[in-house]
Amino acid sequence: MMTLGLCSLELRNIIECAFLPKRCTCQVAPDKSLTVQVTDPVTGRVDLLVTGISTDRLNSSRAISDLIAELRGDLERNRHTFPRARAS
């Protein structure tokens, strides 16, 4: 897959680094769709899992930035929808 002249490894690195200090892993499926999983580095809990992202839509740096913003928004909504249990 080539997006903006980027190989899939470079695209994955851009997305994964955007979620630091959380652990983010990206996988490109044979159909060239992208799966993004964001986990808590301490607990290992999956905070976000999105599958079937079309890499065809990632045809500009703006599109990649918009995807990251969208995923961050999803992550924030999940944080408010499923708050972590707090120790008393």
NUZATI-643076 format. One line per 5 residues: their letters; for each residue x, y, z of N, C-alpha, C, CB. Coordinates in Angstrom, 1 decimal. Atoms other than C-alpha are relative to their C-alpha. Last residue first. Glycine has a CB too. Layout:
<sites>
a) X/Y/Z/X/Y/Z/X/Y/Z/X/Y/Z ~ ...
</sites>
This chain:
<sites>
sarar) 0.5/-0.8/-1.1/-12.0/3.2/47.3/1.1/0.1/1.1/-1.3/-0.5/0.6 ~ -0.2/0.7/-1.3/-10.4/2.0/44.1/-0.5/1.0/1.1/1.5/-0.4/0.2 ~ -0.9/-0.7/-0.9/-11.9/3.6/41.0/0.1/-0.8/1.3/-0.4/1.4/0.2 ~ 0.4/0.2/-1.4/-13.5/1.5/38.2/1.1/0.7/0.9/-0.2/-1.5/0.4 ~ -0.7/1.0/-0.8/-12.6/3.0/34.9/-0.5/-0.1/1.4/1.5/0.2/-0.1
pfthr) -1.0/-0.4/-0.9/-15.2/5.0/33.0/0.7/-1.2/0.8/-0.5/1.0/1.0 ~ -0.4/1.1/-0.8/-17.0/3.4/30.1/1.1/0.4/1.0/0.5/-1.2/-0.9 ~ 1.1/1.0/0.0/-19.0/6.1/28.4/0.4/-1.2/0.9/-0.2/-0.5/-1.4 ~ 1.1/-0.5/-0.7/-16.6/8.9/29.3/-1.2/-1.0/0.1/-0.5/1.3/-0.6 ~ -0.5/-0.3/-1.4/-13.4/7.1/28.3/-1.2/0.5/0.9/1.1/1.0/0.0
nreld) 0.0/1.3/-0.7/-15.2/5.7/25.2/0.4/0.2/1.5/1.0/-0.9/-0.7 ~ 1.4/0.4/-0.2/-16.0/9.3/24.1/-0.1/-1.3/0.8/-0.8/-0.1/-1.3 ~ 0.5/-0.8/-1.0/-12.3/10.2/24.5/-1.5/-0.3/0.4/0.1/1.5/-0.4 ~ -0.6/0.4/-1.3/-11.2/7.3/22.5/-0.5/0.8/1.1/1.6/0.1/-0.2 ~ 0.6/1.3/-0.4/-13.7/8.0/19.7/0.6/-0.5/1.4/0.2/-1.0/-1.1
grlea) 1.4/-0.3/-0.4/-12.5/11.6/19.6/-0.7/-1.2/0.5/-0.8/0.7/-1.1 ~ -0.1/-0.6/-1.3/-8.9/10.4/19.4/-1.3/0.4/0.6/0.9/1.3/0.0 ~ -0.3/1.1/-0.9/-9.9/8.2/16.5/0.2/0.5/1.5/1.3/-0.8/-0.4 ~ 1.2/0.8/-0.2/-11.5/11.1/14.7/0.2/-1.2/1.0/-0.4/-0.6/-1.4 ~ 0.9/-0.8/-0.8/-8.5/13.3/15.3/-1.3/-0.8/0.3/-0.3/1.3/-0.7
ildsi) -0.5/0.1/-1.4/-6.2/10.5/14.0/-0.9/0.8/0.9/1.4/0.6/0.0 ~ 0.3/1.3/-0.5/-8.4/10.1/10.9/0.5/-0.1/1.5/0.8/-1.1/-0.8 ~ 1.4/0.1/-0.3/-8.4/13.8/10.3/-0.3/-1.3/0.6/-0.8/0.3/-1.3 ~ 0.3/-0.8/-1.2/-4.6/14.0/10.5/-1.4/-0.1/0.4/0.4/1.4/-0.3 ~ -0.6/0.8/-1.1/-4.3/11.1/8.0/-0.2/0.7/1.3/1.5/-0.2/-0.3
arssn) 0.9/1.2/-0.3/-6.8/12.9/5.7/0.6/-0.9/1.1/-0.1/-0.8/-1.3 ~ 1.3/-0.5/-0.6/-4.9/16.2/6.0/-0.9/-1.2/0.4/-0.7/1.0/-0.8 ~ -0.4/-0.1/-1.4/-1.6/14.4/5.2/-1.2/0.5/0.8/1.2/1.0/0.1 ~ -0.7/-1.2/-0.3/-3.3/13.3/2.0/0.4/0.1/1.4/-0.9/1.3/-0.4 ~ -0.8/-0.5/1.2/-4.6/10.2/0.3/0.6/1.3/0.2/-1.0/0.0/-1.2
lrdts) -1.2/-0.6/-0.5/-5.8/8.3/3.4/0.9/0.5/-1.1/0.8/-0.9/1.0 ~ 0.4/-1.4/-0.4/-9.3/7.6/2.1/1.2/0.8/0.5/-1.1/-0.1/1.1 ~ 0.2/-0.8/1.2/-7.9/4.6/0.1/-0.4/1.4/0.4/-1.2/-0.6/-0.8 ~ -1.3/-0.8/0.2/-6.6/3.2/3.4/-0.1/0.8/-1.2/1.2/-1.0/-0.1 ~ -0.5/0.0/1.3/-10.2/2.2/4.3/1.3/0.8/-0.2/-1.1/0.5/-1.0
igtvl) -0.3/-1.4/0.4/-10.7/1.7/8.0/0.6/-0.1/-1.4/1.0/0.7/1.0 ~ 0.6/-0.3/1.3/-12.2/-1.8/8.5/0.2/1.5/-0.5/-1.4/-0.2/0.0 ~ -0.4/0.8/1.1/-11.6/-2.1/12.2/-0.6/0.5/-1.3/-0.4/-1.5/0.2 ~ 0.7/-0.4/1.2/-11.6/0.2/15.1/0.6/-0.8/-1.1/0.2/1.5/-0.3 ~ -0.3/1.0/1.1/-10.6/-1.0/18.6/-0.9/0.4/-1.2/-0.3/-1.5/0.5
ldvrg) 0.7/-0.2/1.3/-10.4/1.5/21.5/0.5/-1.0/-1.0/0.4/1.5/-0.6 ~ 0.8/-1.2/-0.1/-9.6/1.4/25.2/-0.7/0.3/-1.3/0.9/1.2/0.4 ~ 0.3/-0.6/1.3/-8.3/-2.2/25.2/-0.9/1.2/0.2/-0.6/-1.1/-1.0 ~ 1.4/0.0/0.3/-7.0/-2.9/28.8/-0.2/0.7/-1.4/-0.8/0.8/1.0 ~ 0.2/0.8/1.2/-3.3/-3.7/29.0/-1.5/0.0/-0.5/0.4/-1.4/0.3
tvpdt) 0.9/1.0/-0.3/-3.3/-2.4/32.6/-0.2/-1.0/-1.2/-1.4/0.5/0.3 ~ -0.2/0.5/-1.3/-0.2/-0.2/32.4/-0.9/-1.3/0.2/-0.4/1.0/1.1 ~ -1.3/0.7/-0.1/0.1/0.5/28.7/0.2/-0.7/1.4/1.1/1.0/-0.2 ~ -0.7/-0.6/-1.1/-3.6/1.2/28.3/1.3/-0.7/0.3/-0.9/0.0/1.3 ~ 0.1/0.6/-1.3/-4.6/0.0/24.9/0.8/0.8/1.1/0.6/-1.5/0.0
vqvtl) -0.7/-0.8/-1.0/-5.3/1.5/21.5/-0.3/-0.6/1.4/-0.5/1.5/0.0 ~ 0.4/0.4/-1.4/-6.2/-0.8/18.6/0.9/0.8/1.0/0.3/-1.5/0.3 ~ -0.7/-0.8/-1.0/-6.3/0.4/15.0/-0.5/-0.5/1.4/-0.2/1.5/-0.2 ~ 0.6/0.2/-1.4/-7.3/-1.9/12.2/0.9/0.7/0.9/-0.1/-1.6/0.3 ~ -0.9/-0.2/-1.2/-6.6/-0.8/8.6/-0.8/-0.3/1.3/0.5/1.5/0.0
skdpa) 0.7/-0.8/-1.1/-8.1/-2.0/5.4/0.9/0.0/1.2/-1.4/-0.6/0.3 ~ -0.6/-1.4/-0.2/-5.7/-3.0/2.6/-0.9/0.8/0.9/0.1/0.7/-1.3 ~ 0.9/-0.9/0.9/-7.8/-6.1/1.6/0.4/1.5/0.1/-1.5/-0.2/0.4 ~ -0.2/0.3/1.5/-4.9/-8.2/2.9/-0.8/0.9/-0.9/-0.2/-1.5/-0.3 ~ 0.5/1.3/0.5/-5.3/-6.5/6.3/0.3/-0.2/-1.5/-1.5/-0.1/0.3
vqctc) 0.6/-0.1/1.3/-3.1/-3.6/7.5/-0.4/-1.4/-0.5/1.0/0.7/-1.0 ~ -0.2/1.1/0.9/-2.5/-3.7/11.2/-0.7/0.3/-1.3/-0.5/-1.3/0.7 ~ 0.8/0.0/1.2/-2.1/-0.8/13.6/0.4/-1.2/-0.8/0.3/1.3/-0.8 ~ -0.5/0.9/1.0/-1.0/-1.0/17.2/-0.9/0.1/-1.2/0.1/-1.4/0.5 ~ 0.9/0.1/1.2/-1.4/1.8/19.7/0.7/-1.0/-0.9/-0.2/1.4/-0.6
rkplf) -0.5/1.0/0.9/0.0/1.7/23.3/-0.9/-0.1/-1.2/0.3/-1.4/0.6 ~ 0.8/1.3/0.1/-0.9/4.8/25.2/0.7/-0.8/-1.0/-1.4/0.3/-0.4 ~ -0.7/1.1/-0.7/1.9/7.4/25.9/-0.8/-1.3/0.0/0.4/0.3/1.3 ~ -0.9/0.1/-1.2/1.7/8.0/22.9/-0.5/0.9/1.1/1.4/0.3/-0.4 ~ 0.7/0.4/-1.2/-1.4/8.0/20.6/0.9/-0.2/1.3/-0.8/-1.2/-0.2
aceii) 1.0/-1.1/-0.3/0.0/9.9/17.6/-0.7/-0.3/1.3/-1.0/0.1/-1.1 ~ -0.6/-1.0/-0.8/3.0/7.6/17.6/-0.9/1.1/0.4/1.2/0.6/-0.8 ~ -0.4/0.5/-1.4/0.9/4.7/16.5/0.6/1.0/0.9/0.9/-1.2/-0.2 ~ 1.2/0.2/-0.8/-0.7/6.7/13.6/0.3/-0.5/1.4/-1.0/-1.0/-0.6 ~ 0.6/-1.4/-0.2/2.6/8.0/12.2/-1.2/-0.2/0.9/-0.5/0.6/-1.4
nrlel) -0.8/-0.8/-1.0/4.3/4.6/12.7/-0.6/1.3/0.3/1.4/0.1/-0.6 ~ 0.2/0.6/-1.3/1.5/2.7/10.9/0.7/0.8/1.1/0.4/-1.5/0.0 ~ 1.4/-0.4/-0.4/1.7/5.1/7.9/-0.3/-0.5/1.4/-1.0/-0.5/-1.0 ~ -0.1/-1.4/-0.3/5.5/4.5/7.7/-1.4/0.6/0.5/0.5/0.8/-1.2 ~ -0.8/-0.1/-1.2/5.1/0.7/7.9/0.1/1.5/0.4/1.4/-0.5/-0.2
sclgl) 0.9/0.3/-1.2/2.3/0.8/5.3/0.8/0.1/1.3/-0.6/-1.4/-0.2 ~ 0.3/1.5/-0.1/4.6/2.5/2.8/-0.8/-0.2/1.2/1.4/-0.8/0.1 ~ -0.4/0.6/-1.2/4.3/6.3/2.3/-0.3/-1.5/-0.1/-0.8/0.5/1.2 ~ -1.3/0.5/0.1/4.3/7.8/-1.1/0.5/-0.6/1.2/0.9/1.2/-0.4 ~ -0.9/-1.1/0.1/1.3/9.8/-0.3/1.4/-0.4/-0.1/-0.2/0.8/1.3
tmm) 0.9/-1.2/-0.2/-0.4/6.5/0.5/0.9/1.2/0.1/-0.8/-0.2/1.3 ~ -0.7/-1.3/0.1/1.3/3.4/-0.9/-1.0/1.1/0.2/0.8/0.2/-1.3 ~ 0.8/-1.2/0.0/0.0/0.0/0.0/0.9/1.2/0.0/-1.0/0.0/1.2
</sites>
